[in-house]
Amino acid sequence: MHPIFFKIGHIEIRYYGVMIALAFIVGAIIGDREARRKGFPHGAVYDLLSYLLIAAILGARLYYVIFADISWFIRHPLEIFAIWRGGLSLHGGFIGGLLTGIWYCRKRGFPAWRFADVLAPSIALSQAIGRIGCTLNGCSYGRPTTFPWGVVFTDPNSLAPLGIPLHPTQIYEMIMSLILFAGLWYGRKKVTFDGQLFITYLMGYGVIRFFLEFFRGDSLLLFNLVPVPHAVSVVIFLTGIGLYLYRRNAHVYI
């Protein structure tokens, strides 16, 4: 894989950043279309994006710094800002984006659950696009494998171990995120209560990440024992089940 898109002198643009930017753009276009269909004002999603982009990146990086090796980052504080080398956690980005979305809905007076349904398919599709950047960059790499579809990274600028076949976990997640997007897109007109689509996304993503961590080679560990994404994914999935049952039985549209 080739992480660098182009380089001018000491300035380099990586495919990782390009694909993250593309993910936000495509997600915003799809989200704006859904927002208008659901009666939200034109441009509401684009307005949110200006806040969401910063919050998601900050949340993704902060999560990684805390759980990767915070003592190392304290000794090398400038490395905290080196996001072009990878080290952005989807879980952290999701938390940052979620908090920003709640704030934004309160600010604009939007029904939060309905607006969350607007964004659910976009989030899944954006994650799939973002994983293309991870594939090219070599981050979020898998464990060594003997399977015939193992990928071998050879570019010294890649973040993955070089010269050995690895599980293409980035591609696994991209495919599963696309399937999740397809399911959400198909079901977006069949919801029976506000929040159903977003909560379904939560449960689906919880299952995806829990499964993937068995194949990841760069998992962050909690107490050097349990992969952090495993623990967080279980919490996300169980929270999703609880919210689904509550929202379905309450029959409230707020």
C-alpha positions in Angstrom: 0.0 0.0 0.0 1.1 3.6 -0.6 0.2 6.0 2.2 1.5 9.2 0.6 -0.8 10.9 -1.9 1.8 13.5 -2.9 4.8 15.3 -1.3 6.2 18.7 -1.9 9.5 19.2 0.0 8.9 18.4 3.6 5.1 18.7 3.2 3.2 15.5 2.5 -0.4 14.7 2.0 -1.5 11.2 2.9 -4.3 9.2 1.4 -5.5 8.8 5.0 -6.4 12.4 5.4 -7.8 12.6 1.8 -10.2 9.7 2.5 -11.3 11.1 5.9 -12.1 14.4 4.2 -14.0 12.5 1.4 -15.9 10.5 4.1 -17.1 13.7 5.7 -18.2 15.2 2.4 -20.1 12.1 1.2 -21.7 11.7 4.6 -22.8 15.3 4.6 -24.3 15.0 1.1 -26.3 11.9 2.0 -27.3 13.3 5.4 -28.5 16.6 3.9 -30.7 14.6 1.5 -32.3 12.7 4.3 -32.7 15.8 6.5 -34.7 17.5 3.8 -36.8 14.4 3.3 -37.6 14.4 7.1 -38.5 18.1 7.1 -35.4 19.6 8.5 -34.2 22.9 7.0 -31.8 22.8 4.0 -28.2 23.1 5.1 -28.7 21.8 8.7 -26.3 18.9 8.2 -23.7 21.1 6.5 -24.0 23.5 9.4 -23.4 20.6 11.9 -20.5 19.4 9.9 -18.5 22.5 10.6 -18.6 21.6 14.4 -18.6 17.8 13.9 -15.4 17.7 11.9 -13.4 19.3 14.7 -15.2 17.4 17.6 -14.8 14.0 15.9 -11.1 14.4 15.2 -10.5 15.7 18.8 -12.5 12.9 20.3 -10.8 10.2 18.1 -7.3 11.5 18.9 -7.9 12.0 22.6 -9.3 8.5 23.0 -6.3 7.0 21.2 -3.8 9.1 23.3 -5.4 8.0 26.6 -5.6 4.3 25.9 -2.5 3.8 23.7 0.3 5.1 25.9 -0.5 8.4 27.6 2.8 8.5 29.5 4.7 8.4 26.1 2.5 11.2 24.7 3.2 13.3 27.9 6.9 12.9 27.2 6.4 13.7 23.5 3.5 16.3 23.5 4.0 17.4 19.9 3.2 13.8 18.8 -0.3 14.3 20.0 -1.0 16.5 17.0 0.6 14.1 14.4 -2.7 12.6 13.3 -1.4 12.1 9.7 0.4 9.1 11.1 -2.8 7.5 12.1 -4.0 7.0 15.7 -7.6 8.2 15.3 -10.1 5.9 17.1 -13.5 5.5 15.6 -14.9 5.0 19.1 -13.5 8.3 20.3 -14.6 10.0 17.1 -18.1 8.7 17.7 -18.2 9.9 21.3 -17.0 13.4 20.2 -19.5 13.5 17.4 -22.4 12.3 19.6 -21.8 15.0 22.2 -21.6 17.6 19.5 -24.8 16.3 17.8 -26.7 16.6 21.1 -25.4 20.1 21.7 -26.3 21.1 18.1 -29.9 19.8 18.3 -30.4 21.7 21.5 -28.9 24.8 19.9 -31.2 24.6 16.9 -34.3 23.2 18.7 -34.3 20.0 16.6 -35.9 16.7 17.8 -32.6 14.9 18.7 -33.7 11.3 18.0 -35.2 12.1 14.6 -32.1 14.0 13.6 -30.0 11.1 14.8 -31.9 8.8 12.4 -31.0 11.3 9.6 -27.3 10.8 10.3 -27.2 7.1 10.9 -26.7 5.9 7.3 -24.2 8.6 6.7 -22.1 7.6 9.6 -21.9 3.9 8.5 -21.0 5.0 4.9 -18.4 7.5 6.1 -16.8 4.8 8.2 -16.5 2.5 5.2 -14.9 5.2 3.2 -12.5 6.1 6.0 -11.3 2.5 6.2 -10.0 2.8 2.6 -7.7 5.5 4.0 -6.7 3.1 6.8 -5.9 0.4 4.2 -3.6 2.7 2.2 -2.0 4.1 5.4 -1.4 0.8 7.1 -3.1 1.8 10.3 -5.8 -0.4 12.0 -3.8 -3.4 10.7 -4.6 -7.0 11.4 -2.7 -9.9 13.0 -0.4 -12.2 10.9 -2.3 -14.8 8.9 -1.7 -17.7 6.6 -5.0 -17.1 4.7 -4.6 -16.5 1.0 -6.2 -13.1 1.2 -3.6 -11.7 3.7 -2.2 -8.4 2.7 1.6 -7.6 2.8 2.7 -4.0 3.4 6.0 -3.1 1.9 6.1 0.7 1.8 8.3 2.0 4.7 5.9 4.8 5.2 3.1 2.4 6.2 2.2 2.0 9.8 1.7 -1.7 9.6 4.4 -4.3 10.1 6.2 -4.8 6.8 6.8 -8.0 4.8 4.4 -10.4 6.5 0.8 -11.3 5.5 -1.8 -9.7 7.7 -5.5 -9.9 8.1 -7.0 -7.1 6.0 -9.0 -5.9 8.9 -9.5 -2.5 7.3 -11.2 -4.2 4.3 -13.2 -6.4 6.7 -14.6 -3.4 8.4 -15.2 -1.5 5.1 -17.3 -4.4 3.8 -19.3 -4.8 7.0 -19.9 -1.1 7.3 -21.2 -1.0 3.7 -23.6 -3.8 4.6 -24.7 -1.9 7.7 -25.2 1.2 5.5 -27.3 -0.8 3.0 -29.5 -2.1 5.8 -30.0 1.3 7.3 -30.7 2.9 4.0 -33.2 0.3 3.1 -34.9 0.6 6.5 -34.9 4.4 6.7 -38.5 4.7 5.5 -39.8 1.8 7.6 -39.0 3.2 11.1 -41.8 3.0 13.7 -40.3 5.4 16.3 -37.8 8.2 16.3 -34.3 6.9 17.1 -34.9 3.4 15.7 -32.4 3.8 12.8 -29.7 5.3 15.0 -30.0 2.8 17.7 -29.9 0.0 15.1 -26.6 1.5 13.9 -25.3 1.5 17.5 -26.0 -2.2 17.9 -24.7 -3.1 14.4 -21.5 -1.2 14.9 -21.0 -2.7 18.3 -21.2 -6.2 16.8 -18.9 -5.3 13.9 -16.1 -3.9 16.2 -16.4 -6.7 18.7 -15.9 -9.3 15.9 -13.1 -7.4 14.3 -11.0 -7.1 17.4 -10.3 -10.8 17.3 -8.3 -10.1 14.1 -6.8 -6.7 14.9 -3.0 -6.5 15.5 -3.0 -3.1 17.0 -5.7 -3.3 19.7 -5.4 -0.9 22.6 -5.5 -2.9 25.9 -7.3 -2.2 29.1 -5.1 -3.1 32.1 -2.9 -5.0 29.6 -5.6 -7.7 29.4 -8.8 -6.8 27.6 -8.9 -5.0 24.2 -10.5 -1.6 24.9 -12.7 -1.9 21.7 -14.0 -5.2 23.0 -15.2 -3.6 26.2 -16.5 -0.5 24.6 -18.3 -2.5 21.9 -20.1 -4.5 24.5 -21.2 -1.3 26.3 -22.4 0.2 23.0 -24.4 -3.0 22.1 -26.0 -3.3 25.5 -26.8 0.4 25.5 -28.4 0.0 22.1 -30.6 -2.8 23.2 -31.8 -0.9 26.3 -32.5 2.2 24.2 -34.3 0.2 21.5 -36.6 -1.4 24.1 -37.3 1.9 25.9 -38.0 3.9 22.7 -40.1 1.1 21.2 -42.3 0.8 24.2 -42.5 4.5 25.0 -43.9 5.4 21.5 -42.7 8.9 21.8 -41.5 11.1 18.9 -39.0 13.6 20.3 
